[in-house]
């Protein structure tokens, strides 16, 4: 529950799946221009919400059309009969679930398939009321992607895809012991779609040893990571299977019984248990359709109990019905009662039979450690509850019913809306868990909504201090999208999934304060179970709750209260455009695979092409004047990006099968003003990594996957590429920089029992190294991390980060003639750059500064920001006062910089001509 941020590399297409609405053309079917049963203007419930990037509508309400028969067959027949209206082919739908939230109400949730492969987030729902011959369709909607033409057969070997998934972990220490679970093929929506293989990668966070789970989608035809996000539980395209972790082991022939057990606060409480055939007792509640079982991990590591239970583990036991003190101190009693309370809330209040809706078992495991150390956390791992054993500050995490309700609600969400866990959909996932976690706690304890503790989450976890001091979130923080949305990139909290959750849960909590709490609970549950789909954003969440209110027969006055709650939190169409910025937009809603390049008053960048054959095309535009971007790359089905430009031409990588069907990486070039696309490098055995240009010269690096060695190749004025000689045993470990006939790189080798790293300058005119600044580290000691060499003016710049990540990074500068090194920013500077981004012109140096996680929690001010200082040195100043994450910067001319900016809850390509200074 106390979540930490983790670093995520900028992989190809990171975030693109979650910004489909920004990348795709909004296309509504003409047949839906006047939907049946239009609502009155004063009705806050929308009658029609057009789909984004698809001809199928997102939501249609106000229907009352006959659909007799069994729910699934009736829903399928209805869509088939209205194919021209909804543009949804029922032949591409598979039944996912049928929700029955009332005796005469069924919602059929379909999963979209493309060529037999499930589509990520492709779910379409038909809501039926009545029974038999009187059954009618009340509303339809969801996400069905009509433009998909992606291939459905993988062409890259599974072993290669698995290696790429493991390689998405940014830290080699995490990769060393990581495993990748193959979860099958999936089509990623967006334009014509992309075929990917989904892996769940399990690793240990090298910083603190805690478990790290990452969902990685690797393009199965191009061999690049398409999308990745961290997760506390596996994300299933079609929902979890509902089997839980299995019934209690050793519970055969057991009988229901009652007993007592001490809880974490020393109170003796009654518990539902089971009597075993040998006369002993276990924490197994057999009184409900869903068997509730509690295990004690006895300090086992998270990895031993995550996923499937380890062999030999049995439910918490006792020789008699009165359980010993250890049952309380381990947190087992509280966990057992938590599971019963959560089941009772969903069953008695909302009519749901367990987390999976099918009476599946509810399993809890307590007393879990982090490699033998305290584990102050709790998680739903996709099958069961896992409770950490606490530490000096925190009790075992089963002490808090709201935390347990929050985490187990993730199990309910995975069987209903199944919201993807990052960006706005991730914030709604967390927000729904916030809401129900607190609603369960408040209901179980008979608290008034006016009680000061009602909106607090986790307030009972601390051993000392007040509830307000202990609470890790509060649902009455009054945060709004426009004022408080944290524009985080995917490298922080999966795009702000937890950080932005209370914007959405706060609106829901206000609804619970305004309406009758039972009505509010049923309203939010119906929206989750019957309306939301995996890729929905905040505005779609608002529409879902309002539509659910209409189906519950809420009056217009009540619906206006619901709408007012969302309004008060800024959740309404177009909220992103109301956030103040000081930049000029170049490409709003960019879905760039990597950052831009810039030079000579122009930018170039790969971006999703919704109308072409491939996932990504290369575009260019002016950095000084407005105008629509121009496409540079051919429409050939390949991914185009990783570009460089000198302001006149662009050179870039094209990945995928060429015109002959041969898979590989080709280097292409073209004038920014147009003209033919030229192939400048194409080899069946060598794949370029980076490409740079200077005037008519092009340089690139080529890596040998077998030896791990990287070499530089150079083409002079359009001539053939020639490999530049490196001494035997030397290698390159960083991207190239190329300017005015000089190349810069980081060279490494071993000598005299040490690892040597050397920022290096090479003259293409003389064919000689003109400057080299070696840094030697004795063998057995981790060397520093030297990266991002940049040629600017008469200097070579680079970043020097310590190996242990515990000390800051220095920004260093060496003379081109080898005469010496100086620090532009020493490691003890308050503006220490992050060790991942650096760009420069002859006048100015721009870098990214990332704060350590503040003790009071993240804020927009603490998100990664760009700073700039003169090449000669000085005090850095802010490039922009935009409040969100700023990353992937590219220097253009003078002090002008372009970058990707996440301020508005999306990645916008923006520009500033000069730094903002003090913000």
Number of C-alpha atoms within 10 A of each C-alpha: 21 13 14 10 15 17 15 21 17 22 17 21 22 24 26 25 21 28 21 21 20 18 22 19 17 14 14 22 16 11 12 18 11 10 16 15 12 15 15 10 8 8 16 20 24 18 21 22 18 19 23 22 26 24 23 27 27 25 23 24 25 21 18 15 15 17 25 20 16 13 22 21 13 20 27 21 16 19 19 17 12 13 14 15 19 22 20 23 16 19 11 16 21 19 17 19 19 20 18 18 17 11 9 12 19 24 26 23 28 25 23 30 21 22 15 14 18 24 26 24 28 24 28 29 27 26 25 28 22 18 17 13 11 12 22 23 24 21 22 25 27 29 29 32 28 17 16 20 15 21 18 19 13 17 15 17 11 14 9 13 26 23 14 20 31 24 18 25 24 15 15 13 14 19 20 13 11 17 17 20 14 16 17 13 24 25 32 26 27 27 27 22 24 26 28 30 27 29 26 26 25 21 23 21 18 14 13 9 14 20 17 20 22 24 26 28 30 30 26 27 24 23 25 23 24 27 25 29 25 24 20 20 23 23 22 20 25 24 21 20 13 21 14 19 19 17 18 23 13 13 19 10 10 20 16 16 19 16 18 18 25 23 24 22 12 11 11 16 14 16 23 21 26 26 24 19 13 8 12 14 27 29 30 30 26 19 16 14 14 22 20 25 32 29 25 22 28 14 19 18 21 23 19 15 19 21 18 15 18 13 8 6 14 19 22 22 22 17 14 14 23 17 22 15 15 16 21 21 19 27 28 32 29 29 31 26 21 25 26 22 19 26 25 19 21 22 16 11 13 17 15 21 18 27 26 23 20 13 18 21 24 31 26 26 27 31 26 31 24 21 18 11 16 19 24 23 24 25 23 23 21 23 25 27 24 28 31 29 27 26 16 10 13 20 24 31 32 35 26 22 29 28 31 32 26 30 25 29 24 27 28 23 24 27 23 29 23 27 29 27 29 27 32 30 26 30 29 29 29 27 27 26 26 32 28 28 25 27 26 25 25 19 17 16 11 9 14 13 18 9 10 12 17 21 24 22 27 25 24 23 24 22 14 13 12 11 17 16 10 19 17 17 20 20 24 17 12 14 21 21 24 18 12 18 25 26 28 31 29 24 19 23 26 26 28 25 25 27 26 26 27 29 27 31 26 27 29 28 29 23 25 22 15 15 16 10 17 13 15 22 23 19 26 24 23 23 24 25 23 29 30 30 29 27 27 26 21 23 18 22 24 25 24 27 28 26 28 25 24 20 19 13 11 17 12 15 11 17 23 17 17 26 21 17 23 27 16 17 23 25 25 18 12 10 16 17 11 12 17 14 15 14 18 18 18 25 20 17 24 25 30 27 27 19 23 26 28 28 23 16 16 23 32 31 32 30 27 25 21 21 15 15 21 22 27 27 27 27 25 25 21 19 26 16 10 11 11 11 16 15 19 24 23 17 18 16 19 25 27 31 27 24 28 26 29 22 21 14 21 28 26 27 25 28 22 22 19 16 9 6 8 10 18 20 25 23 24 21 22 19 16 22 10 11 9 11 15 12 14 17 19 16 11 10 8 16 21 24 16 21 26 24 26 20 16 13 19 24 22 24 21 18 18 13 10 6 7 9 14 18 18 23 17 22 18 17 11 11 12 12 17 12 15 14 12 12 7 7 10 17 20 23 18 20 18 24 25 27 18 14 16 19 26 27 27 24 22 21 17 16 13 9 11 16 19 20 25 19 27 22 29 20 18 17 9 10 11 12 17 17 21 24 19 16 15 19 17 14 14 9 10 12 19 18 17 26 22 23 28 26 27 22 17 13 20 26 29 27 26 21 23 17 13 12 12 9 12 19 26 24 24 20 26 24 19 24 14 16 11 12 15 12 15 23 22 17 19 11 14 12 21 22 29 22 24 17 20 24 24 28 22 17 14 21 26 28 29 26 24 19 17 10 13 9 6 6 9 18 17 17 15 18 21 23 25 28 23 26 22 19 20 13 14 11 12 22 18 21 29 24 18 24 27 26 29 30 24 21 26 25 25 25 20 15 21 23 31 28 24 29 31 23 24 26 25 27 28 23 28 21 27 19 17 14 20 17 13 10 11
